[in-house]
Amino acid sequence: MRKALFLTRHFPPYATGGSSRAWKFASNLASIGWEPVVIAPPAISGIPGVEPSGSYPLHGIYRTGPEIDPGQIDASVRNDLLHGREAPLVARSLRARISRLFRASSDGATWTKSAAELVEQRLAEEPEIELLYAQGPPIEPLKLAIDIARNHSLAVMLDVTAPLDPAMPQPGASASSVAAKAEEQIVLSGLSLLTPNRMLKEYFLKKYPGRLDHNRVTIVPPAYDASHPVFRRAQLKHSGMVLPLALLVEELSRAELKALIGGLDGWLRADGIMAGGVELLLLGGGASALLRRVAKKPLAKFMTIDEPGGLERELELCRKAGFFCAVMGSATINTSIVPDRLVDALGMGLPLSIIAPEGVASRLVLEAGGQCAKPGDAGAIMELFRAMTSAWSFGSLLSAPDDLKERHSIHAVMQALRGAIATQPVI
């Protein structure tokens, strides 16, 4: 079987943006005739791996460093590490080792050196490798893929899952930042690009008019994998007195975090919900910051963050929920991003809600029949939770329509990926 080399700084057990996407693509690549060989970041001891999806277990995984031992840390700090965030309560040496896995910085040179050595070894030992898949941000896997393409005859796909310049300047605006220059170099490399949604494709086309070929950019949506064991489990039956709510919290500003806390507190007070009536199952990279802000407040009694954490556990927590809510900040970049766990919740049949700026994620939730609120608006956040809770108590919350779920099923998405691969020229 032909082989595809995956180059990513995001892979389980990490739950960073892009980790789930790379894992699902690699896990299901055999369904379209390719065997994956994955260059992945180091594992973390004590964090369970993710069960293979479907009938395609992953064997060819090569880590860019030895397993990391985080020592004895609490669930909140562990959550930070697994989402690539700075962890203020761990030793500086460990923090630096984790940070360099994900950040596009001078530390990226260390990762690039290790990954480049692994790539050359795999290409020398596995001549069946005909395709290179590289995912970013951060930029290092994409830049390394461009260098590899110059030296080896491979088809290359650059999976750009978010703007490489997070400021997202309007098309036509001049930008001279390091991120802007790197994005231009990568997007205009002449290699074919994948993007997860139409908005991001159109943004790049408008930003580089006449310089980026429309046919060089293929949309391959985010997917849920119903063949994974967590999707096959029957949904748990809950007491009518207890609502488990999956709350995915992304990075928020201080004002947005304050508004979220105010909205949650206002909802619980307005509806007279006592501790034990609601369980907030916290997910995402911003969950630790939320816990720290409410540590001395009554609201903390409603919140649970999982131990030991990781991608597998996030999926399991989603499955326990009565409904799902994603919380994203108002940064422009968030208009073009759909969180992985939001798509997983959609595939699980969970009713959806979101606190986010208007963009692809909020439109997906509306299309699924869910409710939205703007970040930073405590009143709107309170009303969103009150409405969702009321509907849940009456059993009137709806899951996404079947046609929407089908568009994001791994089978449909892998067919889109097959089409993208078929059009890749060998460099």
KEZAGU-326695 format. One record per residue (C-alpha): residue number from 1; chain; x, y negated, z negated. Coordinates in Angstrom, 3 decimals. Layout:
<n NUM chain A px X py Y pz Z>
...
END
This chain:
<n 1 chain A px 0.000 py 0.000 pz 0.000>
<n 2 chain A px 1.169 py -3.523 pz 0.722>
<n 3 chain A px 2.184 py -5.507 pz -2.340>
<n 4 chain A px 1.566 py -9.085 pz -3.437>
<n 5 chain A px 3.921 py -10.860 pz -5.818>
<n 6 chain A px 2.085 py -13.029 pz -8.376>
<n 7 chain A px 4.002 py -15.960 pz -9.798>
<n 8 chain A px 2.281 py -17.693 pz -12.716>
<n 9 chain A px 3.052 py -19.270 pz -16.068>
<n 10 chain A px -0.453 py -18.332 pz -17.248>
<n 11 chain A px -1.408 py -14.724 pz -17.977>
<n 12 chain A px -3.007 py -12.754 pz -20.854>
<n 13 chain A px -2.821 py -12.633 pz -23.765>
<n 14 chain A px -2.701 py -16.420 pz -23.304>
<n 15 chain A px -6.037 py -18.129 pz -22.775>
<n 16 chain A px -4.576 py -21.163 pz -20.995>
<n 17 chain A px -6.235 py -22.623 pz -17.913>
<n 18 chain A px -5.473 py -20.338 pz -14.978>
<n 19 chain A px -4.681 py -17.282 pz -17.130>
<n 20 chain A px -8.077 py -15.684 pz -16.590>
<n 21 chain A px -8.063 py -16.509 pz -12.874>
<n 22 chain A px -4.642 py -14.943 pz -12.250>
<n 23 chain A px -5.544 py -11.864 pz -14.301>
<n 24 chain A px -8.841 py -11.315 pz -12.473>
<n 25 chain A px -7.269 py -11.774 pz -9.048>
<n 26 chain A px -4.389 py -9.407 pz -9.856>
<n 27 chain A px -6.677 py -6.848 pz -11.507>
<n 28 chain A px -8.940 py -6.632 pz -8.476>
<n 29 chain A px -6.414 py -7.077 pz -5.676>
<n 30 chain A px -6.400 py -3.345 pz -4.929>
<n 31 chain A px -10.070 py -3.639 pz -3.895>
<n 32 chain A px -8.934 py -5.590 pz -0.823>
<n 33 chain A px -5.915 py -3.438 pz -0.048>
<n 34 chain A px -3.052 py -4.978 pz -2.015>
<n 35 chain A px -1.041 py -3.849 pz -5.044>
<n 36 chain A px -0.097 py -6.677 pz -7.439>
<n 37 chain A px 3.376 py -7.255 pz -8.870>
<n 38 chain A px 3.076 py -9.936 pz -11.568>
<n 39 chain A px 5.767 py -12.285 pz -12.894>
<n 40 chain A px 4.170 py -13.349 pz -16.192>
<n 41 chain A px 5.132 py -15.296 pz -19.326>
<n 42 chain A px 6.392 py -13.432 pz -22.419>
<n 43 chain A px 3.910 py -11.484 pz -24.515>
<n 44 chain A px 3.199 py -12.404 pz -28.142>
<n 45 chain A px 3.465 py -9.673 pz -30.755>
<n 46 chain A px 0.287 py -9.008 pz -32.693>
<n 47 chain A px -1.982 py -10.302 pz -29.921>
<n 48 chain A px -3.921 py -7.528 pz -28.184>
<n 49 chain A px -3.705 py -7.287 pz -24.426>
<n 50 chain A px -6.700 py -7.451 pz -22.136>
<n 51 chain A px -8.337 py -4.214 pz -21.111>
<n 52 chain A px -8.044 py -3.564 pz -17.376>
<n 53 chain A px -11.032 py -4.454 pz -15.270>
<n 54 chain A px -12.829 py -1.972 pz -13.059>
<n 55 chain A px -10.706 py 0.954 pz -11.916>
<n 56 chain A px -7.567 py -1.058 pz -11.134>
<n 57 chain A px -5.249 py -1.089 pz -14.175>
<n 58 chain A px -2.225 py -3.357 pz -13.912>
<n 59 chain A px 1.141 py -1.609 pz -14.093>
<n 60 chain A px 3.609 py -3.951 pz -12.384>
<n 61 chain A px 3.893 py -6.765 pz -14.938>
<n 62 chain A px 7.319 py -8.325 pz -15.487>
<n 63 chain A px 7.722 py -10.868 pz -18.287>
<n 64 chain A px 10.056 py -13.860 pz -18.040>
<n 65 chain A px 11.363 py -13.335 pz -21.561>
<n 66 chain A px 11.280 py -11.011 pz -24.589>
<n 67 chain A px 8.139 py -10.686 pz -26.683>
<n 68 chain A px 7.610 py -13.646 pz -28.998>
<n 69 chain A px 7.103 py -12.963 pz -32.703>
<n 70 chain A px 5.064 py -15.838 pz -34.164>
<n 71 chain A px 5.423 py -14.614 pz -37.739>
<n 72 chain A px 2.695 py -15.193 pz -40.305>
<n 73 chain A px 0.498 py -18.014 pz -39.013>
<n 74 chain A px -3.193 py -18.686 pz -39.525>
<n 75 chain A px -5.878 py -18.310 pz -36.868>
<n 76 chain A px -6.006 py -22.042 pz -36.099>
<n 77 chain A px -2.278 py -22.299 pz -35.353>
<n 78 chain A px -2.387 py -19.052 pz -33.387>
<n 79 chain A px -5.192 py -20.540 pz -31.297>
<n 80 chain A px -2.978 py -23.534 pz -30.501>
<n 81 chain A px -0.161 py -21.262 pz -29.346>
<n 82 chain A px -2.418 py -19.121 pz -27.176>
<n 83 chain A px -3.721 py -22.227 pz -25.408>
<n 84 chain A px -0.304 py -23.769 pz -24.824>
<n 85 chain A px -0.836 py -26.565 pz -27.346>
<n 86 chain A px 1.658 py -28.052 pz -29.752>
<n 87 chain A px 1.351 py -26.248 pz -33.088>
<n 88 chain A px 2.369 py -28.644 pz -35.865>
<n 89 chain A px 2.626 py -26.016 pz -38.605>
<n 90 chain A px 5.121 py -23.622 pz -37.020>
<n 91 chain A px 8.881 py -23.739 pz -36.907>
<n 92 chain A px 10.380 py -26.093 pz -34.345>
<n 93 chain A px 12.230 py -23.257 pz -32.581>
<n 94 chain A px 9.018 py -21.293 pz -31.991>
<n 95 chain A px 7.138 py -24.435 pz -30.969>
<n 96 chain A px 9.813 py -25.181 pz -28.378>
<n 97 chain A px 9.719 py -21.626 pz -27.028>
<n 98 chain A px 5.929 py -21.716 pz -26.633>
<n 99 chain A px 5.912 py -25.243 pz -25.241>
<n 100 chain A px 8.364 py -24.465 pz -22.470>
<n 101 chain A px 6.074 py -21.688 pz -21.212>
<n 102 chain A px 3.407 py -24.126 pz -20.107>
<n 103 chain A px 4.745 py -27.658 pz -19.836>
<n 104 chain A px 6.021 py -29.176 pz -16.611>
<n 105 chain A px 9.151 py -30.681 pz -18.170>
<n 106 chain A px 12.896 py -30.248 pz -18.336>
<n 107 chain A px 12.247 py -26.954 pz -20.141>
<n 108 chain A px 10.685 py -25.761 pz -16.889>
<n 109 chain A px 14.196 py -25.232 pz -15.548>
<n 110 chain A px 14.671 py -22.384 pz -18.040>
<n 111 chain A px 11.473 py -20.700 pz -16.904>
<n 112 chain A px 12.332 py -21.205 pz -13.235>
<n 113 chain A px 15.754 py -19.591 pz -13.640>
<n 114 chain A px 14.321 py -16.493 pz -15.335>
<n 115 chain A px 11.407 py -16.202 pz -12.887>
<n 116 chain A px 13.664 py -16.658 pz -9.837>
<n 117 chain A px 15.906 py -13.816 pz -11.009>
<n 118 chain A px 12.888 py -11.531 pz -11.475>
<n 119 chain A px 11.538 py -12.471 pz -8.039>
<n 120 chain A px 14.810 py -11.585 pz -6.325>
<n 121 chain A px 14.963 py -8.264 pz -8.176>
<n 122 chain A px 11.425 py -7.341 pz -7.199>
<n 123 chain A px 11.929 py -8.335 pz -3.557>
<n 124 chain A px 15.112 py -6.254 pz -3.392>
<n 125 chain A px 13.562 py -3.190 pz -5.039>
<n 126 chain A px 10.074 py -3.360 pz -3.541>
<n 127 chain A px 10.254 py -3.985 pz 0.216>
<n 128 chain A px 6.472 py -3.466 pz 0.400>
<n 129 chain A px 5.990 py -7.003 pz -0.944>
<n 130 chain A px 4.557 py -9.033 pz 1.931>
<n 131 chain A px 2.607 py -11.752 pz 0.126>
<n 132 chain A px 3.494 py -14.338 pz -2.525>
<n 133 chain A px 0.780 py -15.900 pz -4.691>
<n 134 chain A px 1.847 py -18.838 pz -6.869>
<n 135 chain A px -0.410 py -20.694 pz -9.268>
<n 136 chain A px -0.214 py -24.191 pz -10.716>
<n 137 chain A px -0.323 py -26.462 pz -12.589>
<n 138 chain A px 2.239 py -26.571 pz -14.001>
<n 139 chain A px 4.285 py -27.231 pz -10.892>
<n 140 chain A px 7.206 py -24.819 pz -11.386>
<n 141 chain A px 5.605 py -21.675 pz -9.859>
<n 142 chain A px 4.497 py -23.707 pz -6.841>
<n 143 chain A px 7.920 py -25.286 pz -6.317>
<n 144 chain A px 9.638 py -21.923 pz -6.768>
<n 145 chain A px 7.293 py -20.399 pz -4.172>
<n 146 chain A px 8.288 py -23.078 pz -1.668>
<n 147 chain A px 11.962 py -22.248 pz -2.236>
<n 148 chain A px 11.301 py -18.509 pz -1.886>
<n 149 chain A px 9.395 py -19.104 pz 1.353>
<n 150 chain A px 12.507 py -20.680 pz 2.858>
<n 151 chain A px 14.574 py -17.543 pz 2.211>
<n 152 chain A px 12.145 py -14.668 pz 2.735>
<n 153 chain A px 9.613 py -13.735 pz 5.415>
<n 154 chain A px 6.470 py -13.689 pz 3.309>
<n 155 chain A px 2.933 py -14.957 pz 3.607>
<n 156 chain A px 2.524 py -17.553 pz 0.845>
<n 157 chain A px -0.563 py -18.857 pz -0.962>
<n 158 chain A px -0.332 py -21.791 pz -3.361>
<n 159 chain A px -3.289 py -21.673 pz -5.761>
<n 160 chain A px -3.734 py -25.255 pz -6.965>
<n 161 chain A px -6.314 py -24.891 pz -9.720>
<n 162 chain A px -6.360 py -28.558 pz -10.816>
<n 163 chain A px -4.900 py -31.875 pz -9.648>
<n 164 chain A px -1.132 py -31.763 pz -10.068>
<n 165 chain A px -1.231 py -35.484 pz -10.837>
<n 166 chain A px -3.658 py -35.527 pz -13.803>
<n 167 chain A px -4.257 py -39.270 pz -13.402>
<n 168 chain A px -6.131 py -38.476 pz -10.158>
<n 169 chain A px -5.616 py -41.902 pz -8.520>
<n 170 chain A px -8.222 py -42.847 pz -5.939>
<n 171 chain A px -7.315 py -41.989 pz -2.347>
<n 172 chain A px -5.305 py -44.855 pz -0.922>
<n 173 chain A px -3.878 py -45.938 pz -4.279>
<n 174 chain A px -0.117 py -45.907 pz -4.516>
<n 175 chain A px 1.520 py -43.799 pz -7.207>
<n 176 chain A px 5.176 py -43.291 pz -8.017>
<n 177 chain A px 5.053 py -41.034 pz -11.089>
<n 178 chain A px 6.952 py -37.748 pz -11.247>
<n 179 chain A px 3.631 py -35.872 pz -11.151>
<n 180 chain A px 2.440 py -37.812 pz -8.089>
<n 181 chain A px 5.663 py -37.132 pz -6.181>
<n 182 chain A px 5.565 py -33.426 pz -7.094>
<n 183 chain A px 1.948 py -33.121 pz -5.986>
<n 184 chain A px 2.704 py -34.729 pz -2.633>
<n 185 chain A px 5.678 py -32.442 pz -2.078>
<n 186 chain A px 3.628 py -29.326 pz -2.842>
<n 187 chain A px 0.367 py -30.224 pz -1.123>
<n 188 chain A px 2.183 py -31.341 pz 2.028>
<n 189 chain A px 4.640 py -28.421 pz 2.035>
<n 190 chain A px 2.988 py -26.903 pz 5.087>
<n 191 chain A px 2.008 py -23.818 pz 3.109>
<n 192 chain A px -1.628 py -22.805 pz 2.760>
<n 193 chain A px -3.497 py -23.866 pz -0.358>
<n 194 chain A px -6.279 py -22.357 pz -2.420>
<n 195 chain A px -8.562 py -24.522 pz -4.538>
<n 196 chain A px -11.343 py -23.366 pz -6.893>
<n 197 chain A px -14.007 py -25.817 pz -5.674>
<n 198 chain A px -14.995 py -28.105 pz -2.832>
<n 199 chain A px -14.501 py -31.290 pz -4.828>
<n 200 chain A px -10.797 py -30.595 pz -5.281>
<n 201 chain A px -10.358 py -29.706 pz -1.597>
<n 202 chain A px -12.073 py -32.913 pz -0.500>
<n 203 chain A px -10.012 py -34.938 pz -2.967>
<n 204 chain A px -6.765 py -33.694 pz -1.447>
<n 205 chain A px -8.013 py -34.200 pz 2.116>
<n 206 chain A px -9.033 py -37.797 pz 1.363>
<n 207 chain A px -5.855 py -38.506 pz -0.580>
<n 208 chain A px -3.618 py -37.319 pz 2.278>
<n 209 chain A px -5.636 py -38.235 pz 5.393>
<n 210 chain A px -4.125 py -36.962 pz 8.610>
<n 211 chain A px -1.282 py -35.327 pz 6.696>
<n 212 chain A px -3.068 py -32.293 pz 5.248>
<n 213 chain A px -4.710 py -29.902 pz 7.698>
<n 214 chain A px -8.300 py -29.075 pz 6.722>
<n 215 chain A px -7.718 py -25.466 pz 7.786>
<n 216 chain A px -4.782 py -25.155 pz 5.386>
<n 217 chain A px -7.067 py -25.412 pz 2.330>
<n 218 chain A px -9.385 py -22.525 pz 1.392>
<n 219 chain A px -11.925 py -22.579 pz -1.432>
<n 220 chain A px -11.782 py -19.488 pz -3.641>
<n 221 chain A px -14.212 py -20.049 pz -6.559>
<n 222 chain A px -13.681 py -19.026 pz -10.169>
<n 223 chain A px -15.035 py -15.556 pz -10.916>
<n 224 chain A px -16.414 py -13.404 pz -13.691>
<n 225 chain A px -15.603 py -9.714 pz -13.674>
<n 226 chain A px -18.667 py -7.652 pz -14.561>
<n 227 chain A px -16.589 py -4.465 pz -14.352>
<n 228 chain A px -14.687 py -5.469 pz -17.491>
<n 229 chain A px -15.849 py -3.481 pz -20.539>
<n 230 chain A px -17.089 py -6.564 pz -22.390>
<n 231 chain A px -19.669 py -7.166 pz -19.665>
<n 232 chain A px -20.941 py -3.611 pz -19.879>
<n 233 chain A px -21.819 py -3.784 pz -23.547>
<n 234 chain A px -25.480 py -4.355 pz -24.326>
<n 235 chain A px -26.024 py -7.813 pz -25.773>
<n 236 chain A px -26.324 py -7.687 pz -29.527>
<n 237 chain A px -29.748 py -8.225 pz -31.049>
<n 238 chain A px -29.730 py -11.099 pz -33.518>
<n 239 chain A px -31.906 py -11.921 pz -36.449>
<n 240 chain A px -34.328 py -14.735 pz -35.726>
<n 241 chain A px -32.783 py -16.577 pz -38.672>
<n 242 chain A px -29.215 py -16.742 pz -37.327>
<n 243 chain A px -28.004 py -18.397 pz -34.134>
<n 244 chain A px -24.486 py -17.514 pz -32.935>
<n 245 chain A px -23.321 py -20.264 pz -30.574>
<n 246 chain A px -20.178 py -20.017 pz -28.422>
<n 247 chain A px -18.601 py -23.480 pz -28.485>
<n 248 chain A px -15.698 py -23.898 pz -26.055>
<n 249 chain A px -13.781 py -27.044 pz -27.039>
<n 250 chain A px -11.218 py -28.451 pz -24.626>
<n 251 chain A px -8.798 py -31.299 pz -25.365>
<n 252 chain A px -10.694 py -34.373 pz -26.615>
<n 253 chain A px -9.729 py -37.917 pz -27.559>
<n 254 chain A px -10.138 py -39.003 pz -31.180>
<n 255 chain A px -13.339 py -40.883 pz -30.317>
<n 256 chain A px -14.767 py -37.916 pz -28.406>
<n 257 chain A px -13.922 py -35.542 pz -31.243>
<n 258 chain A px -15.591 py -37.897 pz -33.726>
<n 259 chain A px -18.712 py -38.050 pz -31.541>
<n 260 chain A px -18.838 py -34.246 pz -31.269>
<n 261 chain A px -18.636 py -33.905 pz -35.046>
<n 262 chain A px -21.301 py -36.575 pz -35.465>
<n 263 chain A px -23.579 py -34.870 pz -32.943>
<n 264 chain A px -23.188 py -31.450 pz -34.556>
<n 265 chain A px -23.749 py -32.849 pz -38.035>
<n 266 chain A px -26.766 py -34.862 pz -36.875>
<n 267 chain A px -28.317 py -31.779 pz -35.245>
<n 268 chain A px -27.903 py -29.604 pz -38.339>
<n 269 chain A px -29.304 py -32.316 pz -40.594>
<n 270 chain A px -32.229 py -33.203 pz -38.308>
<n 271 chain A px -33.300 py -29.573 pz -37.982>
<n 272 chain A px -32.659 py -28.759 pz -41.626>
<n 273 chain A px -30.257 py -25.929 pz -40.781>
<n 274 chain A px -28.449 py -24.549 pz -43.787>
<n 275 chain A px -25.096 py -22.720 pz -43.821>
<n 276 chain A px -25.749 py -19.215 pz -42.564>
<n 277 chain A px -28.440 py -20.329 pz -40.141>
<n 278 chain A px -25.986 py -21.112 pz -37.343>
<n 279 chain A px -22.568 py -19.661 pz -36.601>
<n 280 chain A px -20.370 py -21.790 pz -34.341>
<n 281 chain A px -17.950 py -19.407 pz -32.606>
<n 282 chain A px -15.061 py -21.688 pz -31.655>
<n 283 chain A px -13.089 py -21.113 pz -28.443>
<n 284 chain A px -10.639 py -23.164 pz -26.405>
<n 285 chain A px -7.549 py -25.240 pz -26.893>
<n 286 chain A px -9.357 py -28.020 pz -28.758>
<n 287 chain A px -10.910 py -25.713 pz -31.356>
<n 288 chain A px -7.994 py -26.051 pz -33.780>
<n 289 chain A px -8.151 py -29.845 pz -33.736>
<n 290 chain A px -11.888 py -29.682 pz -34.431>
<n 291 chain A px -11.341 py -27.355 pz -37.381>
<n 292 chain A px -8.683 py -29.630 pz -38.831>
<n 293 chain A px -11.000 py -32.651 pz -38.607>
<n 294 chain A px -13.862 py -30.912 pz -40.431>
<n 295 chain A px -11.755 py -28.965 pz -42.948>
<n 296 chain A px -13.194 py -30.878 pz -45.930>
<n 297 chain A px -16.682 py -31.394 pz -44.517>
<n 298 chain A px -19.784 py -29.213 pz -45.003>
<n 299 chain A px -19.735 py -28.624 pz -41.233>
<n 300 chain A px -16.689 py -26.349 pz -41.659>
<n 301 chain A px -18.923 py -23.701 pz -43.276>
<n 302 chain A px -20.678 py -23.202 pz -39.934>
<n 303 chain A px -17.499 py -22.635 pz -37.933>
<n 304 chain A px -15.553 py -19.477 pz -37.113>
<n 305 chain A px -12.297 py -19.211 pz -35.185>
<n 306 chain A px -11.196 py -15.732 pz -34.228>
<n 307 chain A px -8.224 py -13.805 pz -35.561>
<n 308 chain A px -6.032 py -12.691 pz -33.820>
<n 309 chain A px -7.379 py -14.570 pz -30.765>
<n 310 chain A px -6.451 py -14.330 pz -27.111>
<n 311 chain A px -8.342 py -13.912 pz -23.860>
<n 312 chain A px -9.919 py -10.573 pz -24.765>
<n 313 chain A px -11.320 py -11.922 pz -28.016>
<n 314 chain A px -12.726 py -15.030 pz -26.360>
<n 315 chain A px -14.708 py -12.809 pz -24.013>
<n 316 chain A px -16.026 py -10.770 pz -26.915>
<n 317 chain A px -17.099 py -13.866 pz -28.836>
<n 318 chain A px -18.945 py -15.183 pz -25.789>
<n 319 chain A px -20.874 py -11.943 pz -25.566>
<n 320 chain A px -22.139 py -12.354 pz -29.151>
<n 321 chain A px -23.614 py -15.796 pz -28.544>
<n 322 chain A px -27.222 py -16.871 pz -28.221>
<n 323 chain A px -26.082 py -19.582 pz -25.837>
<n 324 chain A px -22.859 py -21.174 pz -24.609>
<n 325 chain A px -21.681 py -24.785 pz -24.728>
<n 326 chain A px -18.511 py -26.168 pz -23.135>
<n 327 chain A px -17.110 py -29.443 pz -24.488>
<n 328 chain A px -14.795 py -31.395 pz -22.184>
<n 329 chain A px -13.307 py -34.863 pz -22.491>
<n 330 chain A px -14.065 py -37.784 pz -20.196>
<n 331 chain A px -10.620 py -37.773 pz -18.507>
<n 332 chain A px -10.984 py -38.004 pz -14.727>
<n 333 chain A px -9.251 py -34.659 pz -14.210>
<n 334 chain A px -12.141 py -32.915 pz -15.997>
<n 335 chain A px -14.522 py -33.863 pz -13.185>
<n 336 chain A px -12.749 py -31.322 pz -10.958>
<n 337 chain A px -12.329 py -28.421 pz -13.409>
<n 338 chain A px -14.658 py -25.563 pz -14.363>
<n 339 chain A px -13.479 py -23.803 pz -17.548>
<n 340 chain A px -12.926 py -20.074 pz -17.058>
<n 341 chain A px -15.092 py -19.125 pz -20.016>
<n 342 chain A px -18.023 py -21.125 pz -18.639>
<n 343 chain A px -18.068 py -18.866 pz -15.581>
<n 344 chain A px -17.695 py -15.780 pz -17.774>
<n 345 chain A px -20.693 py -16.910 pz -19.851>
<n 346 chain A px -22.657 py -17.423 pz -16.654>
<n 347 chain A px -21.855 py -13.848 pz -15.608>
<n 348 chain A px -22.879 py -12.529 pz -19.018>
<n 349 chain A px -26.305 py -14.068 pz -18.529>
<n 350 chain A px -25.916 py -16.578 pz -21.363>
<n 351 chain A px -27.925 py -19.814 pz -21.216>
<n 352 chain A px -25.489 py -22.658 pz -20.567>
<n 353 chain A px -24.981 py -26.203 pz -21.801>
<n 354 chain A px -22.127 py -28.657 pz -21.478>
<n 355 chain A px -20.765 py -31.911 pz -22.867>
<n 356 chain A px -18.704 py -33.309 pz -20.008>
<n 357 chain A px -18.414 py -36.109 pz -17.455>
<n 358 chain A px -20.365 py -35.714 pz -14.239>
<n 359 chain A px -18.426 py -33.316 pz -12.040>
<n 360 chain A px -18.218 py -29.736 pz -10.835>
<n 361 chain A px -18.697 py -28.185 pz -14.298>
<n 362 chain A px -21.769 py -30.236 pz -15.192>
<n 363 chain A px -23.291 py -29.566 pz -11.762>
<n 364 chain A px -22.753 py -25.830 pz -12.246>
<n 365 chain A px -24.572 py -25.967 pz -15.604>
<n 366 chain A px -27.487 py -27.920 pz -14.112>
<n 367 chain A px -27.705 py -25.448 pz -11.234>
<n 368 chain A px -27.841 py -22.672 pz -13.845>
<n 369 chain A px -30.806 py -24.385 pz -15.522>
<n 370 chain A px -28.797 py -25.653 pz -18.493>
<n 371 chain A px -28.482 py -29.011 pz -20.224>
<n 372 chain A px -25.770 py -31.685 pz -20.187>
<n 373 chain A px -24.612 py -34.578 pz -22.352>
<n 374 chain A px -21.871 py -37.153 pz -21.899>
<n 375 chain A px -18.731 py -36.884 pz -24.075>
<n 376 chain A px -18.487 py -39.562 pz -26.744>
<n 377 chain A px -22.276 py -39.954 pz -27.138>
<n 378 chain A px -23.128 py -38.497 pz -30.553>
<n 379 chain A px -26.866 py -39.083 pz -30.104>
<n 380 chain A px -27.006 py -37.289 pz -26.763>
<n 381 chain A px -24.906 py -34.436 pz -28.167>
<n 382 chain A px -27.284 py -34.063 pz -31.110>
<n 383 chain A px -30.310 py -33.946 pz -28.797>
<n 384 chain A px -28.654 py -31.367 pz -26.538>
<n 385 chain A px -28.141 py -28.959 pz -29.444>
<n 386 chain A px -31.621 py -29.626 pz -30.814>
<n 387 chain A px -33.209 py -28.870 pz -27.437>
<n 388 chain A px -31.154 py -25.730 pz -26.836>
<n 389 chain A px -31.799 py -24.453 pz -30.361>
<n 390 chain A px -35.525 py -25.079 pz -30.108>
<n 391 chain A px -35.714 py -23.217 pz -26.798>
<n 392 chain A px -33.638 py -20.372 pz -28.266>
<n 393 chain A px -35.992 py -20.033 pz -31.246>
<n 394 chain A px -38.974 py -19.699 pz -28.877>
<n 395 chain A px -37.121 py -17.294 pz -26.593>
<n 396 chain A px -37.446 py -19.654 pz -23.639>
<n 397 chain A px -33.779 py -20.194 pz -22.767>
<n 398 chain A px -33.016 py -19.009 pz -19.232>
<n 399 chain A px -29.879 py -17.529 pz -17.736>
<n 400 chain A px -28.537 py -18.591 pz -14.331>
<n 401 chain A px -30.393 py -17.457 pz -11.207>
<n 402 chain A px -29.080 py -14.313 pz -9.548>
<n 403 chain A px -27.861 py -16.059 pz -6.395>
<n 404 chain A px -25.648 py -18.385 pz -8.443>
<n 405 chain A px -24.207 py -15.489 pz -10.420>
<n 406 chain A px -23.537 py -13.579 pz -7.219>
<n 407 chain A px -21.489 py -16.473 pz -5.771>
<n 408 chain A px -19.135 py -16.195 pz -8.760>
<n 409 chain A px -19.006 py -12.411 pz -9.036>
<n 410 chain A px -15.532 py -10.945 pz -8.637>
<n 411 chain A px -16.682 py -8.961 pz -5.591>
<n 412 chain A px -17.790 py -12.095 pz -3.720>
<n 413 chain A px -14.710 py -14.048 pz -4.789>
<n 414 chain A px -12.333 py -11.279 pz -3.740>
<n 415 chain A px -13.912 py -11.326 pz -0.291>
<n 416 chain A px -13.158 py -15.062 pz -0.145>
<n 417 chain A px -9.592 py -14.279 pz -1.192>
<n 418 chain A px -9.369 py -11.571 pz 1.472>
<n 419 chain A px -10.356 py -14.121 pz 4.094>
<n 420 chain A px -7.765 py -16.583 pz 2.777>
<n 421 chain A px -5.015 py -13.951 pz 2.911>
<n 422 chain A px -5.969 py -12.931 pz 6.439>
<n 423 chain A px -5.269 py -16.455 pz 7.686>
<n 424 chain A px -1.853 py -16.813 pz 6.029>
<n 425 chain A px 1.010 py -16.981 pz 8.511>
<n 426 chain A px 4.265 py -15.244 pz 7.607>
<n 427 chain A px 6.866 py -17.927 pz 6.951>
END
